[in-house]
């Protein structure tokens, strides 16, 4: 249990929030949401003790342990993978090191013997004899192969280190768990594993994430940072989003009577309660939603970017034909081979692979930026494309301001360019910034503005939600659902895939798995699971 009392945090004259009084209880997972800069990660840092609040206290239950998902992926480079995970249970780790030092002595005194006996008793109480096997099981669940469990952390890739740090945070069943962006750099299969793992925990868990499906799958309650306040309410992200949008529409409808608004809100709560579906969490969520006071629902101050893709030209029937395409990695290993498909008009196709380099290689090839190692591709003569690459570094190696930078990519004067930047929530004073100093999120918003200028009838998107906040992801997602042209994309965002894609093509070293279905149907289909095992073996 975590109790926050009269918490206040400010930086200089800027007050993030004050008078925060919350109690986080065992068996619940709290999704923390808020606009960029609202103070989501700051709240976690205050609770963990990393940041000293200006006022107030944070207390854990008596004797409880708190674990935090660390963000420094180089901190443990001098440790083995398995030891890094074991260090997640600090009392156990300290016990192991002290026992090791005692038994390493050439001769033990009587005092040493007594101390060793104490340590052994505590070691057994903490289930120390199963510690390594438990750590190994966590690592395997997170996709870290057994062959590297005793390797040095410095030998792992960044994506592998992310998984090890997750295992470290989860190890030993801490009473309280703080997870800041836990799905970053995890593939879809690992995110699904984490969802299932968290849905069965009995601890107190606080999560900050931009992954809407993940928040919906695991959260029993939502903590919203808005209006300079931190407010807890029942339900997950989707409930918050839909209810806040409903409240906004009601606020704009001045003619509606108060009683009519109340009935509409009550009906919304009943409908959402009936649709709650997540095994263990269903009953508790439903009860909380039924108790929710309609006065608690209010419009958010969040601003959503205006992402609107339009087509200058209606596409013909021939979109893209790919035949026997092959791509090799830099080390000569096969990313994909024998890839053939024909994109039909209006299709929105997501590309999957166990190796994310495969999708990037495909997109780079069909955009003419990379030579294929075999096979051919052909675009239809009516097709115009707009490409959002995974790595946009080269686009921002200049000292142009945002207006001049955007002017390179489409017709229109300065006013038009400022309009497009304004849609992407760049304020008047921000458009004069140099593009080489932009943050990752700002660069992505610029790239999306660039794509909108092109008015293409086929969008190619390589992991488009990277660096975007929840509001931008939601706006992007909503527009792609209604876009009339073709979309070819890759993503780690479950909700993004499931709501946009109507066709799934998985790239493997032995060919493709090609299905016309939703992503949810695809991942739970037993026949497809068996086919995937054969294609990757």
C-alpha positions as CSV (number, residue, x, y, z in Angstrom):
1,X,0.0,0.0,0.0
2,X,1.2,3.5,-0.8
3,X,-0.3,6.5,1.0
4,X,0.4,10.0,-0.4
5,X,-0.5,12.9,2.0
6,X,-0.6,16.6,1.2
7,X,2.0,16.2,-1.6
8,X,3.1,19.3,-3.5
9,X,5.7,19.6,-6.2
10,X,6.8,22.7,-8.1
11,X,9.9,23.7,-10.1
12,X,10.7,27.4,-9.6
13,X,7.4,29.3,-10.0
14,X,5.8,26.4,-11.9
15,X,3.4,24.4,-9.7
16,X,2.8,20.9,-11.0
17,X,0.3,20.0,-8.3
18,X,-0.4,20.5,-4.7
19,X,-2.6,19.0,-1.9
20,X,-2.4,15.5,-3.4
21,X,-4.0,13.0,-1.2
22,X,-4.2,9.5,-2.5
23,X,-4.1,5.9,-1.3
24,X,-3.0,3.1,-3.6
25,X,-4.1,-0.3,-2.3
26,X,-2.9,-3.9,-3.0
27,X,-4.5,-5.8,-5.9
28,X,-5.0,-2.7,-7.9
29,X,-3.1,-1.4,-11.0
30,X,-3.3,2.4,-11.4
31,X,-2.8,3.8,-14.9
32,X,-1.3,7.3,-14.6
33,X,-2.2,9.6,-17.5
34,X,-1.7,13.3,-18.3
35,X,-0.4,15.6,-21.0
36,X,3.3,15.8,-21.7
37,X,4.9,17.8,-18.9
38,X,1.9,17.3,-16.5
39,X,4.2,15.4,-14.1
40,X,3.4,11.7,-14.5
41,X,7.1,10.5,-14.2
42,X,7.7,13.2,-11.5
43,X,4.9,11.7,-9.4
44,X,6.6,8.2,-9.6
45,X,9.9,9.7,-8.7
46,X,8.4,11.4,-5.6
47,X,6.8,8.1,-4.6
48,X,10.0,6.2,-5.1
49,X,12.0,8.7,-3.0
50,X,14.2,9.7,-5.9
51,X,12.7,13.3,-5.8
52,X,12.1,15.2,-2.6
53,X,8.6,16.9,-2.7
54,X,8.2,20.5,-1.7
55,X,5.6,19.4,0.8
56,X,3.9,16.3,2.0
57,X,4.8,12.7,2.7
58,X,4.7,9.3,1.0
59,X,4.5,6.2,3.1
60,X,4.5,2.4,2.4
61,X,2.8,-0.2,4.5
62,X,4.8,-1.6,7.4
63,X,7.7,-3.7,6.2
64,X,6.7,-3.4,2.5
65,X,9.2,-3.4,-0.3
66,X,9.0,-1.1,-3.3
67,X,10.5,-1.8,-6.8
68,X,11.1,0.6,-9.6
69,X,11.6,0.0,-13.3
70,X,15.0,1.7,-13.9
71,X,15.7,3.7,-17.0
72,X,19.5,3.6,-17.0
73,X,20.3,0.7,-19.2
74,X,24.1,0.9,-18.8
75,X,24.1,0.9,-15.0
76,X,24.7,-2.8,-14.6
77,X,27.1,-3.4,-17.5
78,X,29.7,-4.9,-15.2
79,X,27.2,-7.5,-13.8
80,X,25.9,-10.7,-15.3
81,X,22.3,-10.8,-16.5
82,X,21.1,-13.2,-13.8
83,X,22.8,-11.2,-11.0
84,X,21.2,-8.0,-12.3
85,X,17.8,-9.6,-11.9
86,X,18.6,-10.9,-8.5
87,X,19.6,-7.4,-7.4
88,X,16.0,-6.4,-7.8
89,X,15.3,-8.0,-4.4
90,X,17.8,-6.0,-2.5
91,X,17.4,-7.7,0.9
92,X,17.9,-11.1,-0.7
93,X,20.8,-9.9,-2.8
94,X,22.6,-8.4,0.3
95,X,22.0,-11.7,2.1
96,X,23.5,-13.7,-0.7
97,X,26.6,-11.4,-0.9
98,X,27.2,-11.6,2.9
99,X,26.8,-15.4,2.9
100,X,29.2,-15.6,0.0
101,X,31.8,-13.5,1.9
102,X,31.5,-15.5,5.1
103,X,31.9,-18.9,3.3
104,X,34.9,-17.6,1.4
105,X,36.8,-17.1,4.6
106,X,39.7,-19.6,5.2
107,X,38.5,-20.1,8.8
108,X,35.2,-19.1,10.3
109,X,34.9,-17.8,13.9
110,X,32.0,-18.8,16.2
111,X,30.6,-15.4,15.6
112,X,30.8,-16.0,11.8
113,X,29.0,-19.3,12.3
114,X,26.2,-17.7,14.3
115,X,25.8,-15.0,11.6
116,X,25.8,-17.6,8.8
117,X,23.0,-19.5,10.6
118,X,20.9,-16.3,10.8
119,X,21.6,-15.6,7.1
120,X,20.6,-19.1,6.1
121,X,17.3,-18.8,8.0
122,X,16.5,-15.5,6.4
123,X,17.6,-16.8,3.0
124,X,15.2,-19.7,3.3
125,X,12.4,-17.3,4.4
126,X,12.9,-15.2,1.2
127,X,12.8,-18.4,-0.9
128,X,16.4,-17.9,-1.8
129,X,16.9,-21.5,-3.0
130,X,14.5,-20.9,-5.9
131,X,15.8,-17.3,-6.6
132,X,17.9,-18.2,-9.7
133,X,15.3,-20.4,-11.3
134,X,12.6,-17.7,-10.6
135,X,14.9,-15.1,-12.2
136,X,15.5,-17.3,-15.2
137,X,11.8,-17.9,-15.6
138,X,11.1,-14.2,-15.7
139,X,13.9,-13.6,-18.2
140,X,12.6,-16.4,-20.5
141,X,9.1,-15.0,-20.3
142,X,10.5,-11.6,-21.4
143,X,12.2,-13.1,-24.4
144,X,15.8,-13.4,-23.0
145,X,17.2,-16.7,-24.1
146,X,18.7,-19.0,-21.5
147,X,22.0,-19.0,-23.4
148,X,22.7,-15.4,-22.3
149,X,21.5,-15.6,-18.7
150,X,25.1,-15.7,-17.4
151,X,26.5,-13.3,-20.0
152,X,27.6,-9.8,-19.0
153,X,25.0,-7.0,-19.4
154,X,27.4,-5.1,-21.6
155,X,27.1,-7.8,-24.2
156,X,23.4,-7.3,-24.6
157,X,21.6,-5.1,-27.1
158,X,19.6,-2.1,-25.8
159,X,16.3,-4.0,-26.4
160,X,17.5,-7.0,-24.4
161,X,18.7,-4.7,-21.6
162,X,15.2,-3.2,-21.4
163,X,13.8,-6.7,-20.8
164,X,16.4,-7.5,-18.1
165,X,15.5,-4.3,-16.3
166,X,11.9,-5.3,-16.4
167,X,12.7,-8.7,-15.0
168,X,14.7,-7.0,-12.2
169,X,11.7,-4.8,-11.3
170,X,9.3,-7.8,-11.2
171,X,11.7,-10.1,-9.4
172,X,10.8,-11.2,-5.9
173,X,7.2,-10.1,-6.0
174,X,7.7,-6.6,-4.5
175,X,4.7,-5.2,-2.5
176,X,4.7,-2.1,-4.5
177,X,5.8,-1.7,-8.1
178,X,6.4,1.5,-10.2
179,X,6.5,1.1,-13.9
180,X,7.4,4.2,-16.1
181,X,6.8,3.4,-19.8
182,X,7.2,-0.4,-19.4
183,X,6.3,-1.3,-23.0
184,X,9.0,0.9,-24.6
185,X,11.2,-1.3,-26.8
186,X,9.2,-4.4,-26.1
187,X,7.8,-6.4,-29.1
188,X,4.1,-7.2,-29.2
189,X,4.5,-10.8,-27.9
190,X,6.5,-9.6,-24.8
191,X,3.9,-6.8,-24.2
192,X,1.2,-9.5,-24.2
193,X,3.2,-11.6,-21.7
194,X,3.5,-8.6,-19.4
195,X,-0.2,-7.9,-19.7
196,X,-1.0,-11.4,-18.6
197,X,1.6,-11.3,-15.8
198,X,0.3,-8.1,-14.3
199,X,-3.3,-9.1,-14.6
200,X,-2.6,-11.7,-11.9
201,X,-0.6,-9.7,-9.4
202,X,-1.7,-9.0,-5.8
203,X,0.6,-6.1,-5.3
204,X,0.1,-2.3,-5.6
205,X,1.2,-1.3,-9.1
206,X,1.5,2.2,-10.6
207,X,2.0,2.5,-14.4
208,X,2.8,5.4,-16.7
209,X,2.4,4.4,-20.4
210,X,1.5,5.7,-23.8
211,X,0.2,2.2,-24.9
212,X,-3.5,2.5,-24.7
213,X,-4.2,-1.2,-25.1
214,X,-1.8,-2.0,-22.3
215,X,-3.4,0.5,-20.0
216,X,-6.8,-0.8,-20.8
217,X,-5.7,-4.4,-20.3
218,X,-4.0,-4.0,-16.9
219,X,-5.5,-0.9,-15.2
220,X,-8.3,-1.2,-12.6
221,X,-8.2,2.6,-11.9
222,X,-6.9,5.7,-13.6
223,X,-5.0,8.6,-12.0
224,X,-5.5,11.7,-14.2
225,X,-3.1,14.7,-13.8
226,X,-5.0,17.7,-15.1
227,X,-6.2,21.1,-14.0
228,X,-3.1,21.2,-11.7
229,X,-4.6,18.3,-9.7
230,X,-4.1,14.6,-9.4
231,X,-7.4,12.8,-9.4
232,X,-8.2,9.1,-9.1
233,X,-11.3,7.5,-10.6
234,X,-12.7,4.1,-11.6
235,X,-12.0,2.6,-15.0
236,X,-9.3,2.4,-17.5
237,X,-7.9,4.7,-20.2
238,X,-10.7,4.1,-22.7
239,X,-13.3,4.9,-20.1
240,X,-11.5,8.2,-19.3
241,X,-11.1,9.1,-23.0
242,X,-14.7,8.4,-24.0
243,X,-16.2,10.0,-20.9
244,X,-14.1,13.1,-21.2
245,X,-15.0,13.5,-24.9
246,X,-18.7,13.0,-23.9
247,X,-18.4,15.7,-21.2
248,X,-16.7,18.0,-23.7
249,X,-19.5,17.6,-26.2
250,X,-22.0,18.3,-23.5
251,X,-20.2,21.4,-22.4
252,X,-20.3,22.7,-25.9
253,X,-24.1,21.9,-26.2
254,X,-25.5,24.9,-24.3
255,X,-29.1,24.0,-25.2
256,X,-29.2,20.6,-23.5
257,X,-30.9,20.6,-20.1
258,X,-29.0,19.5,-17.0
259,X,-31.3,16.5,-16.5
260,X,-30.8,15.3,-20.1
261,X,-27.0,15.6,-19.7
262,X,-27.1,13.6,-16.5
263,X,-29.2,10.8,-18.1
264,X,-26.7,10.6,-21.0
265,X,-23.8,10.3,-18.6
266,X,-25.5,7.7,-16.5
267,X,-26.4,5.7,-19.6
268,X,-22.7,5.9,-20.7
269,X,-21.5,4.6,-17.3
270,X,-24.0,1.7,-17.5
271,X,-23.0,0.8,-21.1
272,X,-19.3,0.9,-20.3
273,X,-19.8,-1.2,-17.1
274,X,-21.6,-3.8,-19.1
275,X,-18.7,-4.0,-21.6
276,X,-15.9,-4.4,-19.0
277,X,-14.1,-7.6,-19.8
278,X,-10.8,-8.6,-18.2
279,X,-11.0,-11.9,-16.2
280,X,-10.0,-11.2,-12.6
281,X,-10.5,-7.4,-12.9
282,X,-14.0,-7.5,-14.3
283,X,-16.0,-7.5,-11.0
284,X,-13.9,-4.8,-9.2
285,X,-14.0,-2.5,-12.2
286,X,-17.7,-3.0,-12.7
287,X,-18.5,-2.1,-9.1
288,X,-16.3,1.0,-9.2
289,X,-17.9,2.2,-12.4
290,X,-21.4,1.7,-11.0
291,X,-20.5,3.8,-7.9
292,X,-19.0,6.6,-10.0
293,X,-20.8,9.9,-9.5
294,X,-21.6,11.6,-12.9
295,X,-20.3,14.9,-11.5
296,X,-16.8,13.3,-11.5
297,X,-16.9,13.2,-15.3
298,X,-15.6,16.4,-16.8
299,X,-13.9,17.5,-20.0
300,X,-10.2,17.4,-20.1
301,X,-7.9,20.4,-20.8
302,X,-5.8,18.1,-23.1
303,X,-5.4,19.3,-26.7
304,X,-5.4,16.9,-29.6
305,X,-3.4,17.7,-32.8
306,X,-5.3,18.1,-36.0
307,X,-4.1,15.1,-38.1
308,X,-6.0,15.0,-41.3
309,X,-4.6,13.0,-44.3
310,X,-6.3,13.8,-47.6
311,X,-5.7,12.5,-51.2
312,X,-5.1,14.6,-54.2
313,X,-5.8,11.7,-56.5
314,X,-8.1,8.7,-56.3
315,X,-6.0,5.5,-56.5
316,X,-6.5,3.0,-59.3
317,X,-7.0,-0.8,-58.8
318,X,-3.3,-1.6,-59.0
319,X,-1.6,-0.5,-55.8
320,X,1.6,-2.6,-55.1
321,X,2.8,-5.9,-56.4
322,X,5.7,-7.6,-54.6
323,X,7.2,-10.9,-55.9
324,X,9.8,-13.1,-54.2
325,X,11.4,-10.2,-52.3
326,X,14.4,-11.0,-50.1
327,X,16.4,-8.9,-47.6
328,X,19.6,-9.7,-45.6
329,X,20.8,-8.1,-42.5
330,X,24.3,-6.6,-42.3
331,X,25.7,-9.9,-40.9
332,X,24.3,-11.9,-43.8
333,X,21.4,-13.4,-41.8
334,X,18.0,-13.5,-43.6
335,X,15.5,-10.9,-42.5
336,X,12.8,-12.2,-44.9
337,X,12.8,-14.3,-48.1
338,X,10.3,-15.4,-50.7
339,X,7.9,-12.5,-49.8
340,X,5.1,-12.1,-52.4
341,X,1.9,-10.2,-52.0
342,X,-0.5,-7.9,-53.9
343,X,-2.0,-4.9,-52.1
344,X,-5.7,-4.3,-53.0
345,X,-7.4,-1.0,-53.2
346,X,-8.3,0.5,-49.8
347,X,-6.5,-2.2,-47.8
348,X,-4.8,-1.2,-44.6
349,X,-2.0,-3.7,-44.0
350,X,0.2,-4.1,-41.0
351,X,3.5,-5.9,-41.3
352,X,4.8,-8.0,-38.5
353,X,8.0,-10.0,-37.8
354,X,9.9,-11.4,-34.8
355,X,12.8,-9.1,-36.1
356,X,11.7,-5.4,-36.3
357,X,14.6,-4.9,-38.8
358,X,12.5,-6.9,-41.3
359,X,9.7,-4.3,-41.6
360,X,12.1,-1.4,-41.8
361,X,14.0,-3.2,-44.6
362,X,10.8,-3.8,-46.5
363,X,9.7,-0.2,-46.2
364,X,13.1,1.1,-47.2
365,X,13.1,-1.2,-50.3
366,X,9.7,-0.2,-51.6
367,X,10.5,3.5,-51.0
368,X,13.6,3.1,-53.2
369,X,16.1,3.8,-50.4
370,X,17.6,0.3,-50.3
371,X,18.3,-2.4,-52.9
372,X,16.5,-5.7,-52.4
373,X,18.7,-8.9,-52.1
374,X,16.3,-10.6,-54.4
375,X,12.8,-10.2,-56.0
376,X,10.9,-7.3,-57.4
377,X,8.2,-4.8,-56.5
378,X,6.0,-2.5,-58.7
379,X,3.8,0.4,-57.7
380,X,0.6,1.2,-59.7
381,X,0.9,4.3,-61.9
382,X,-1.8,6.2,-60.0
383,X,-0.2,5.7,-56.6
384,X,1.5,8.5,-54.7
385,X,3.2,7.7,-51.3
386,X,4.0,9.5,-48.1
387,X,6.6,7.7,-46.0
388,X,7.2,8.1,-42.2
389,X,10.6,6.3,-41.6
390,X,11.6,4.8,-38.3
391,X,14.8,6.9,-38.2
392,X,14.2,10.6,-39.1
393,X,17.6,11.8,-38.1
394,X,18.7,12.9,-41.5
395,X,15.7,15.2,-42.0
396,X,16.7,17.4,-39.1
397,X,20.4,18.0,-39.8
398,X,20.0,21.7,-40.5
399,X,19.6,25.0,-38.7
400,X,16.3,25.9,-40.5
401,X,13.4,27.0,-38.4
402,X,10.2,25.0,-38.4
403,X,8.4,27.1,-41.0
404,X,11.4,27.1,-43.5
405,X,11.9,23.4,-42.9
406,X,8.3,22.5,-43.6
407,X,8.2,24.7,-46.7
408,X,10.7,22.3,-48.4
409,X,8.0,19.6,-48.6
410,X,4.9,21.2,-50.1
411,X,3.3,24.2,-51.8
412,X,2.1,27.2,-49.8
413,X,3.3,30.4,-48.2
414,X,4.4,31.1,-44.6
415,X,0.9,31.4,-43.4
416,X,0.0,28.0,-44.8
417,X,3.0,26.4,-43.2
418,X,2.3,28.0,-39.8
419,X,-1.3,26.6,-40.1
420,X,0.0,23.0,-40.6
421,X,2.4,23.5,-37.6
422,X,-0.4,25.0,-35.5
423,X,-2.5,21.9,-36.2
424,X,0.4,19.8,-34.8
425,X,0.2,22.0,-31.6
426,X,3.3,24.1,-32.2
427,X,2.6,27.5,-30.6
428,X,3.3,30.8,-32.4
429,X,6.6,31.4,-30.6
430,X,7.8,27.8,-31.3
431,X,7.7,27.9,-35.1
432,X,10.9,29.9,-35.1
433,X,12.8,27.2,-33.3
434,X,15.7,25.5,-35.1
435,X,14.8,22.0,-36.2
436,X,18.1,20.5,-34.9
437,X,17.2,21.2,-31.3
438,X,13.7,19.6,-31.4
439,X,12.8,16.7,-29.0
440,X,11.9,13.3,-30.4
441,X,8.2,14.0,-30.0
442,X,8.5,17.4,-31.7
443,X,10.4,15.8,-34.6
444,X,7.7,13.2,-35.1
445,X,5.0,15.9,-35.1
446,X,7.0,17.7,-37.8
447,X,7.2,14.6,-39.9
448,X,3.5,14.0,-39.6
449,X,2.9,17.7,-40.8
450,X,5.2,16.9,-43.7
451,X,3.2,13.9,-44.7
452,X,-0.1,15.8,-44.6
453,X,1.4,18.3,-47.1
454,X,2.0,15.5,-49.6
455,X,-1.7,14.5,-50.0
456,X,-0.7,11.0,-50.9
457,X,-3.1,8.1,-51.5
458,X,-0.8,5.5,-49.9
459,X,0.7,6.1,-46.4
460,X,3.8,4.1,-45.3
461,X,4.4,4.2,-41.6
462,X,7.3,2.6,-39.8
463,X,6.4,2.4,-36.1
464,X,4.5,5.8,-36.2
465,X,3.6,6.1,-32.5
466,X,7.3,6.3,-31.4
467,X,7.9,9.4,-29.3
468,X,4.2,10.5,-29.4
469,X,2.1,11.3,-26.4
470,X,-1.3,9.6,-25.8
471,X,-3.2,12.6,-27.3
472,X,-1.2,12.5,-30.6
473,X,-1.5,8.7,-30.8
474,X,-5.3,8.9,-30.3
475,X,-5.6,11.7,-33.0
476,X,-3.4,9.8,-35.4
477,X,-5.2,6.6,-34.8
478,X,-8.7,8.2,-35.3
479,X,-7.7,9.7,-38.7
480,X,-6.2,6.5,-40.1
481,X,-9.4,4.6,-39.3
482,X,-11.3,7.0,-41.7
483,X,-8.6,7.5,-44.3
484,X,-9.9,6.3,-47.7
485,X,-6.5,5.4,-49.2
486,X,-4.1,2.5,-48.6
487,X,-1.9,2.2,-45.5
488,X,1.1,0.0,-45.1
489,X,2.5,0.1,-41.6
490,X,4.4,-1.5,-38.7
491,X,3.7,-0.8,-35.1
492,X,4.2,-2.0,-31.5
493,X,0.9,-0.4,-30.4
494,X,-1.8,-3.2,-30.1
495,X,-4.7,-0.8,-30.2
496,X,-3.3,1.1,-33.2
497,X,-3.0,-2.2,-35.1
498,X,-6.3,-3.7,-34.1
499,X,-8.3,-0.6,-35.0
500,X,-6.6,0.3,-38.3
501,X,-5.4,-2.9,-40.0
502,X,-7.7,-5.2,-41.9
503,X,-4.9,-7.3,-43.3
504,X,-1.9,-8.9,-41.5
505,X,1.3,-9.9,-43.3
506,X,4.0,-11.4,-41.2
507,X,7.5,-11.5,-42.7
508,X,9.6,-14.5,-41.9
509,X,12.9,-16.0,-43.2
510,X,10.8,-18.6,-45.0
511,X,8.1,-16.5,-46.6
512,X,4.9,-14.8,-45.4
513,X,1.8,-15.5,-43.3
514,X,-0.9,-13.4,-45.0
515,X,-4.4,-13.1,-43.4
516,X,-7.4,-10.9,-43.9
517,X,-8.5,-10.5,-40.3
518,X,-8.1,-8.2,-37.3
519,X,-5.0,-8.3,-35.1
520,X,-6.9,-9.8,-32.1
521,X,-8.2,-12.7,-34.2
522,X,-4.7,-13.2,-35.6
523,X,-2.8,-13.5,-32.3
524,X,-5.3,-15.8,-30.7
525,X,-5.7,-18.2,-33.7
526,X,-4.2,-21.6,-32.8
527,X,-3.6,-22.6,-36.4
528,X,-1.6,-19.4,-37.1
529,X,0.4,-20.0,-33.9
530,X,1.4,-23.4,-35.3
531,X,2.2,-22.0,-38.7
532,X,4.4,-19.3,-37.1
533,X,6.4,-21.9,-35.2
534,X,7.2,-23.7,-38.5
535,X,8.1,-20.4,-40.3
536,X,10.6,-19.3,-37.7
537,X,12.1,-22.7,-36.9
